[in-house]
Amino acid sequence: MKKVSLFLALALCASSQAFAQLAKVQAGFIYNFTNYTEWQEEDLGDAFVIGVFGNSNTTEALRLLEGKRTIKNKPVFIKTYATIGQIGKCHILYIPRDRAGSLDLVISKIGTNATLIISEKDGLAALGAGISFRMVNGKIAFDINPTAIIKQRISVLPKLVSLANKSYK
């Protein structure tokens, strides 16, 4: 019984570390996506806001950017939204896997605001998110929907499209 308990404890610890590492990688991708996307000057404001809809391990990884990095020469601010009604103006909105079913409502809430929607759930780029993460051969990759990004009044550089695993129109 002790061996089973020890095995379960070690498995949970390893799983937790894997999720934390994945969150850091996703946060790095999100930060780097901004090098290949352009917002209109009037949409930038005083700070670059990355919103997270719900709870996610990625939130804490993104918080490491606050006070240490800038995006588009603006300080980075991370904001979390518990409900769709709370979603406000942000430059990027990250949707964790457990909130992926709300994509249509999120798109309606955002309207034509200059918000890049990035989802943790594979396949959401095909359904209207700008970018969605996926695993390919054990490595993180992403799909992109340039049409959805442009619809949000954000320019996407061809280099980002070429780096994507799959591009939807």
C-alpha positions, 0 to 999 in steps of 0.5 A, a space after each residue: 500500500 505504501 508503494 502505491 501511495 508513493 507511486 501516486 505521489 510521484 506521478 502527481 508531482 511529475 504531472 504537476 511539473 509537466 503542466 508547469 513546464 507546458 504553461 511556461 512554454 505557452 507563455 513564451 509562445 504568446 509573448 513571441 506571437 506579439 513580434 509577428 502581429 501589429 495593433 493600430 497605434 490607437 488600440 495600444 493604449 498605455 499598457 499591453 493587456 493580456 487577459 486570461 478567461 478563467 483559471 490556468 497554469 499559464 496565468 502564473 507563467 504570464 505574470 512573470 512578464 509583468 514588470 520585466 518585459 514590454 510589448 510594443 514598448 508598453 508595460 505588460 499587464 495580466 488580467 483574469 476574467 472569471 466570467 464572459 461578462 467581465 471580459 474587457 479591453 485586452 490585446 490578447 485573450 487566452 482561453 484555457 482548455 476548460 473554457 473552450 466551449 465558450 468560444 462563440 460567446 467570447 467572440 461575440 463579447 469581444 466584437 471588433 475590439 483589437 483582441 487576439 484570441 489564443 486558445 489552449 485547445 486544439 482545433 479552435 483556430 478552425 472555429 474562429 480563434 486567432 491561434 490555438 495550441 496543439 501537440 505534434 509529435 510530443 512538441 507544442 505547436 500552433 494553428 492560426 486563422 489569419 482571417 480571424 486575426 485580421 477581423 479583429 483589426 490586427 495585422 499578422 506577418 506572413 512569417 507567423 503564418 509560415 511558422 504555424 502547423 496549420 493555417 485556416 482561412 
